[in-house]
Amino acid sequence: MALYGLVFVSIGVGGIKCCIAAFGVDQLIGNDQNVTSTQVHVFFSTFYFSIHLGVFFGMITSPIINKILLYSGHNVNEYVIRFGMVVITMAISISVFVCGTPYYLFRKSLPNILPKMIKCILFSLWKQLTSPCKETKNEHWLEMGKTSFPNDIINDTKKTLHMLCLYIPLSIFWSLFDQQHTTWIFQASRTSDHLFGLPFSVYMLQVINPLLVLFTIPFMDRIVYPYLKSHKLFKFPLKRMLLGGSIAGIAFIFAGCLEMCLEVCELRT
């Protein structure tokens, strides 16, 4: 049953995540084509802030409710409480979302350009391998397909391939990032349970992440990004993602060093 539940959760989350952000931007833009990139940035910052606010709220309320039920004599499993809260809140949110249907702006989906991009890549590669006239030094190999494909398809394909270079290590990143709920908790359980002389539960680590995100979003938007922009640094989102990924990589290095120190200490005992 647990496996079936995880399958349905993955399907539901996958269906929501790929649509909700784009749908929200459509409502923001509406019929007004003068919406600036700053307004879109504010929307995504607020959207991301709201998600982690809900995560933080759920993490601090479910243990409290569990303790209340335990002290009142009701022997209820903690997982039942957490999943039950999710089901109730999701039912309420979907109901509210459906009630606003008459006020939403629905845009027709644009034609899928993925087949054209694949054909452009294959055709350009074939031309590159078979043509006796190779491209010039300053010409991209996709330009070999300009005789059969419009410039917008070629340019979009170039941008997509550049993005794929960024997405290749993302799968590795997320496989490591999700270990904060498992491996990092186990790692913390092998260290001291006091922080600055105060008792500290290892399970509070899961609360720290959304709490730091809630602090970091306004801090970056109001202080860091304007400062970097004034010095013409990291002006584009991809460069900011590179900066964030580098900082996350440093965190993983610290975690790895800590793990090696713990293993050495365990061998000595």
C-alpha positions as CSV (number, residue, x, y, z in Angstrom):
1,M,0.0,0.0,0.0
2,A,2.8,2.4,0.8
3,L,4.3,1.8,-2.7
4,Y,0.9,2.5,-4.3
5,G,0.6,5.7,-2.3
6,L,4.1,6.8,-3.3
7,V,3.2,6.2,-7.0
8,F,0.1,8.3,-6.8
9,V,2.0,11.0,-4.9
10,S,4.7,11.2,-7.6
11,I,2.1,11.4,-10.3
12,G,0.1,14.1,-8.5
13,V,3.2,16.2,-7.6
14,G,4.6,15.8,-11.1
15,G,1.4,17.0,-12.7
16,I,1.1,20.0,-10.4
17,K,4.8,21.2,-10.5
18,C,5.0,21.4,-14.2
19,C,1.8,23.5,-14.6
20,I,1.2,25.6,-11.5
21,A,4.1,28.1,-12.0
22,A,3.3,28.6,-15.7
23,F,-0.4,29.0,-14.9
24,G,0.3,31.6,-12.2
25,V,2.5,33.6,-14.6
26,D,-0.4,33.5,-17.2
27,Q,-2.7,35.1,-14.6
28,L,-0.1,37.7,-13.7
29,I,0.4,38.8,-17.3
30,G,-3.2,38.4,-18.4
31,N,-3.8,40.6,-21.5
32,D,-1.2,43.1,-20.3
33,Q,2.0,42.7,-22.3
34,N,3.8,45.4,-20.3
35,V,4.5,43.2,-17.4
36,T,8.2,43.5,-16.5
37,S,10.7,40.8,-15.7
38,T,10.9,42.3,-12.2
39,Q,7.2,41.7,-11.6
40,V,7.6,38.1,-12.8
41,H,10.6,37.7,-10.4
42,V,8.6,39.0,-7.5
43,F,5.8,36.5,-8.4
44,F,8.2,33.5,-8.3
45,S,9.9,34.7,-5.1
46,T,6.5,35.0,-3.4
47,F,5.4,31.7,-4.8
48,Y,8.6,30.0,-3.5
49,F,8.3,31.8,-0.2
50,S,4.8,30.5,0.2
51,I,5.8,26.9,-0.5
52,H,8.5,26.9,2.2
53,L,6.2,28.8,4.6
54,G,3.8,25.9,4.3
55,V,6.6,23.4,4.8
56,F,7.8,25.2,7.9
57,F,4.3,25.4,9.3
58,G,3.7,21.7,8.7
59,M,6.9,20.7,10.3
60,I,6.3,22.6,13.5
61,T,2.6,21.9,13.9
62,S,2.4,18.2,13.3
63,P,4.7,17.3,16.3
64,I,2.8,19.7,18.5
65,I,-0.5,18.1,17.6
66,N,1.0,14.7,18.1
67,K,2.2,15.7,21.6
68,I,-1.3,17.1,22.4
69,L,-3.0,13.9,21.4
70,L,-0.4,11.8,23.3
71,Y,-0.9,13.7,26.5
72,S,-4.6,13.6,26.1
73,G,-4.6,9.8,26.0
74,H,-5.2,9.4,22.3
75,N,-2.7,6.9,20.9
76,V,-2.6,8.0,17.3
77,N,0.3,7.4,14.9
78,E,2.3,10.5,14.0
79,Y,2.4,9.6,10.3
80,V,-1.4,9.4,10.3
81,I,-1.6,13.0,11.6
82,R,0.9,14.3,9.1
83,F,-0.6,12.7,6.1
84,G,-4.1,13.5,7.3
85,M,-3.2,17.2,7.6
86,V,-1.9,17.1,4.0
87,V,-5.1,15.5,2.7
88,I,-7.3,18.0,4.5
89,T,-5.3,21.1,3.4
90,M,-5.0,19.8,-0.2
91,A,-8.8,19.2,-0.3
92,I,-9.4,22.8,0.9
93,S,-6.8,24.3,-1.5
94,I,-8.2,22.4,-4.5
95,S,-11.8,23.5,-3.6
96,V,-10.7,27.1,-3.4
97,F,-8.7,26.8,-6.6
98,V,-11.7,25.4,-8.5
99,C,-14.0,28.1,-7.2
100,G,-11.9,30.7,-9.0
101,T,-12.3,29.1,-12.4
102,P,-14.6,31.8,-13.9
103,Y,-11.9,34.4,-13.1
104,Y,-8.9,32.6,-14.6
105,L,-7.3,33.4,-18.0
106,F,-6.8,30.3,-20.0
107,R,-4.3,30.4,-22.8
108,K,-4.2,28.0,-25.7
109,S,-1.1,25.8,-25.7
110,L,1.5,26.8,-28.3
111,P,2.5,24.1,-30.8
112,N,5.1,21.7,-29.5
113,I,8.5,22.6,-31.0
114,L,10.4,19.7,-29.4
115,P,10.0,17.5,-32.6
116,K,11.3,20.4,-34.7
117,M,14.2,20.9,-32.4
118,I,15.1,17.2,-32.5
119,K,14.9,17.3,-36.3
120,C,17.1,20.4,-36.3
121,I,19.7,18.7,-34.2
122,L,19.8,15.5,-36.2
123,F,19.8,17.4,-39.6
124,S,22.6,19.7,-38.5
125,L,24.7,16.8,-37.2
126,W,24.1,14.9,-40.4
127,K,25.1,18.0,-42.5
128,Q,28.1,18.5,-40.2
129,L,29.3,14.9,-40.8
130,T,28.6,14.7,-44.5
131,S,29.1,18.2,-45.8
132,P,32.6,18.8,-47.3
133,C,32.3,22.5,-46.2
134,K,32.6,22.6,-42.5
135,E,31.4,25.6,-40.5
136,T,33.6,28.6,-39.9
137,K,35.4,29.1,-36.7
138,N,32.8,31.5,-35.3
139,E,29.8,29.6,-36.6
140,H,27.9,27.2,-34.4
141,W,27.4,23.6,-35.8
142,L,23.6,24.1,-35.7
143,E,24.0,26.8,-38.3
144,M,24.4,24.0,-40.8
145,G,20.6,23.5,-40.6
146,K,19.7,27.1,-41.5
147,T,18.9,26.0,-45.0
148,S,16.0,23.9,-43.8
149,F,15.0,25.5,-40.5
150,P,14.1,29.0,-39.5
151,N,16.4,31.1,-37.4
152,D,14.0,31.0,-34.4
153,I,14.1,27.2,-34.2
154,I,17.9,27.3,-34.5
155,N,18.3,29.9,-31.8
156,D,15.8,28.1,-29.4
157,T,17.7,24.9,-29.9
158,K,21.0,26.6,-29.0
159,K,19.5,28.0,-25.8
160,T,18.1,24.6,-24.9
161,L,21.4,22.8,-25.4
162,H,23.1,25.4,-23.2
163,M,20.4,24.8,-20.5
164,L,21.0,21.0,-20.7
165,C,24.6,21.6,-19.7
166,L,23.3,23.0,-16.5
167,Y,20.6,20.3,-16.0
168,I,23.1,17.4,-16.3
169,P,24.5,17.9,-12.8
170,L,21.1,18.8,-11.3
171,S,20.1,15.1,-11.0
172,I,23.3,14.5,-9.0
173,F,22.6,17.6,-6.9
174,W,19.0,16.6,-6.0
175,S,20.1,13.0,-5.1
176,L,22.5,14.5,-2.6
177,F,20.2,17.3,-1.5
178,D,17.4,14.9,-0.5
179,Q,19.8,13.1,1.8
180,Q,19.3,16.0,4.3
181,H,16.2,14.1,5.4
182,T,18.0,10.8,5.9
183,T,21.8,10.7,5.8
184,W,22.3,14.1,7.4
185,I,19.8,13.3,10.2
186,F,21.8,10.1,10.9
187,Q,25.0,12.0,10.7
188,A,23.7,14.6,13.2
189,S,22.5,11.8,15.6
190,R,26.2,10.8,16.0
191,T,27.3,14.2,17.1
192,S,26.6,16.3,20.2
193,D,22.9,17.0,21.0
194,H,23.7,20.4,22.4
195,L,24.2,23.7,20.4
196,F,25.8,26.6,22.3
197,G,25.0,24.8,25.5
198,L,21.3,24.3,24.7
199,P,19.7,21.0,24.0
200,F,19.1,20.5,20.2
201,S,17.1,17.7,18.7
202,V,18.5,16.3,15.4
203,Y,15.0,16.3,13.9
204,M,15.0,20.1,14.2
205,L,17.4,20.1,11.2
206,Q,14.5,19.5,8.9
207,V,12.9,22.7,10.2
208,I,16.1,24.8,9.7
209,N,16.0,24.4,5.9
210,P,12.6,26.0,5.2
211,L,13.3,28.6,8.0
212,L,16.6,29.6,6.3
213,V,14.8,29.8,2.9
214,L,12.2,32.1,4.4
215,F,15.0,34.4,5.6
216,T,17.2,34.0,2.5
217,I,14.5,35.0,-0.2
218,P,13.9,38.6,1.1
219,F,17.5,38.9,2.0
220,M,18.7,38.0,-1.5
221,D,16.0,40.1,-3.2
222,R,16.4,43.2,-1.1
223,I,20.1,43.3,-0.4
224,V,22.3,40.8,-2.2
225,Y,20.9,41.0,-5.8
226,P,20.6,44.8,-5.8
227,Y,24.2,45.1,-4.6
228,L,25.5,42.6,-7.2
229,K,23.4,44.4,-9.9
230,S,24.9,47.7,-9.0
231,H,28.4,46.2,-9.5
232,K,27.3,44.4,-12.7
233,L,27.8,41.0,-11.2
234,F,25.5,37.9,-11.6
235,K,22.9,39.9,-13.4
236,F,21.4,36.9,-15.2
237,P,19.5,34.0,-13.5
238,L,21.8,31.3,-14.9
239,K,24.8,33.0,-13.2
240,R,22.9,33.3,-10.0
241,M,22.1,29.6,-10.2
242,L,25.8,28.9,-10.7
243,L,26.6,31.0,-7.5
244,G,24.0,29.1,-5.5
245,G,25.1,25.8,-6.8
246,S,28.7,26.6,-5.8
247,I,27.7,27.5,-2.3
248,A,25.6,24.3,-2.0
249,G,28.7,22.3,-3.2
250,I,30.7,23.8,-0.4
251,A,28.1,22.7,2.1
252,F,28.4,19.1,0.7
253,I,32.1,19.3,1.1
254,F,31.7,20.3,4.7
255,A,29.3,17.4,5.3
256,G,31.8,15.0,3.7
257,C,34.6,16.3,5.9
258,L,32.4,15.9,9.0
259,E,31.6,12.3,8.0
260,M,35.2,11.4,7.6
261,C,35.9,12.9,11.1
262,L,33.1,10.9,12.6
263,E,34.3,7.7,11.0
264,V,37.8,8.3,12.4
265,C,36.4,9.0,15.9
266,E,34.3,5.8,15.7
267,L,37.3,3.7,14.8
268,R,39.2,5.0,17.8
269,T,36.4,4.1,20.2
